[in-house]
């Protein structure tokens, strides 16, 4: 069976890219299709036998500033030629689900989230009355196309129950849930270590990740907090943070694993589609203090692998940290929970889904 994997753009490294490599191991002969490809920024993609790009690859702005051309994304994916492929797997948080396949081919979409800037995150991306007014025609067109394209795949798989609910809300479709994989073996700490006194936050420093909430809470608590990440909010956060808060821009995976293992707890104040970093922390033997929402509802076991706080505000997080300090957690529980989300388990579940589908056991 000739297989194609389709992804929005191949020019970075992150959680979605780990999904692609996990799928490559299941389907090693699959070709990778995308809108734009940077071999320099995405050297991981060299494992695919073939990478096929859209016409955007030939446009300077398409390669380097694709975010300025969202109105071209529908055409970019609709013009990719997938007529030779029997099985098409799209992995997407935007437009890759909109590819056109031949009538007797099977198209499975592994959805990271419905297009964030059009739906759940619209208010974060489009601020100000003037900007919203000027961009309204483009947003209206893209929303219409996005809904149509979401009905093109034969089957949808969501990365979490949060994303499953968004798919139902924004697209009116049902979906299965297969959680994204984590690199369990890379972060697993099989024996308990003596913990340091710092708390840890790891993420891109952009508004919806709510690093500001962590800074506010630890400014009041006065306890050590290490923030690992970079992004548009970094300068503002550094100015606002007190001396007990340390910022680190970049770490290797090995260095990051060291911070995970020694942290007293991992702070997770945002609403995530899934939240791989919280599971990396658990694999490292570190419990999580998370906002009760989003992907954390799938990955955190209250009282066993961490605790929740119920309001996204400073008071609620401060209260949760104080409550956490009176609790103890079993190292084995943390590892056991994280291992459920390993790459191997993801691959077994995904391969079984496709096998059952092709065998006619899934309608």
Secondary structure, 3 states (H helix, E strand, C coil): CCEEEEECCECCCCHHHHHHHHHHHHCCCCEEEECCECCCCCHHHHHCCCEEECHHHHCHHHHHCHHHCHHHHHHHHHCCCCCCCCEEEEEECCCHHHCCCCCCCEEEEEECCCCCCCCCCHHHHCCCHHHHHHHHHHHHHHHHHHHHHCCCCCEEEECCHHHHHHHHHHHCCCCEECCCCECHHHHCCCCCCCCCCCEEEECCCCHHHCHHHHHHHHHHHCCCEEEECCCCCHHHHHHHCCCCEEEECCCCHHHHHHHHHHCCEEEECCCCCCCHHHHHHHHCCCCEEEECCCCHHHHCCECCCEEEECCCCHHHHHHHHHHHCCCCCCHHHHHHHHHCCEHHHHHHHHHHHHHHHHCCCCC
